[in-house]
């Protein structure tokens, strides 16, 4: 995963992180972009994180609009967490998937 430096030059409160699917997983070799939005209360409040761009992964915890359902982005957030730890959690979430399926909510919103 790498920070897209152009995104930081445009705005310190919005970062784009380029990420690749982990080897040996359903997402191996796929390239993704994560959009991080930081509020003025960061790090006390979690950043908003979503997939953006042309390749949003098909995953039960990823909505078709790119929003991610992950507890560390909501109730389990801690100011001790970093952008890197969030990215690693997302990679882990994707890596644990055994089948590319839409969540029922994501499926319903895409109809």
N, C-alpha and C positions, 0 to 999 in steps of 0.2 A: 504494500500500500504506500502511496506517495501523495503528498500534499500538492495540489495544483497551485503553483506559485502565482499564476495570473489571478486566481480567485481572491487571494489574500491582498494583492495589490489593489483590486477594485473595492474591497470592503473587508475590514478587520472582523466584522461580525458575521460574515458568511464565508465559509470555506468549502471548497470542493476537494474531496479525497478520491483519488483513483485507486481502485481495488481490483484484484484478480481472484477468481475462484481458486480455492486450494486444490493442490494436486490430489488425485485419487478420490475426488468427490463428484457429485452430479454437475457441479459448476466449474470443474477444472477447465482452465483456459479462457473462461468467459471474463470479460472486462465490465466492471461496474463503476458508477460514480455515486458517491454519497455527498449529499448537501448537508452541511452542519450550519445551523443558525444559532448564534449565541445572543442571549438577552443581556441586558445590563446587570442582571442578577447572577450571571454565571460567575463562579462555579457553584453557587448555592442552589441554583435551579439548573436542571439538565438542559443541554442544548437540544434543539429540535433536529432530528436526524431523519433523512429520508433518501431513498434511491431516486436518482434523477437521470435524465438522458434517455437514450434510445433503448437501453437494455435494463429493464427492471426484472429482477429474478422472479420466476414462478416458484412461490414458496408459501406454505400455509400461514406464515407469520408476516408476510409482505403483501400489502394491499396493491391492487392494480395501479393506484395512483402513486405508488412508491413509499407510502407510509409504512413504518416498521412497528410491529407489536413486540416489544422487548421490555421486560420489567425494569432493567437498569435505566431506561429512558423515561420512566415515570416513578412509580412508588419506591423502587429500590435504588434510586439515584443517590450517590454520595459525592460530595465535593472532592473526595480523594480519587475519583475516577478521572481518567484523562481521555483525550481524543483517541489515543492509541488503544486504551483498554476498551473503549466503545467499539472501535473497528475490529479488535480481536474477538469481542463477543459476537459481533455480526458475522464474522468469518466462521466462528464456531457454530452459530445458529444455522448458517447455510450448510456447513459441513455435516451436520447431524441429520440432514434431510435424506430420506431414503427414496423419495419419489417426488417428482415435480407435479404438485397439485395446487390448485387455487384454494384459498380458504373460502368457506361458504359466504362470508361477508364480502370478500373481494370478488367472488364470482357473481354475487347478486348485484354489486355496484357496476359491474362491467356490462350488464345486459341492457 
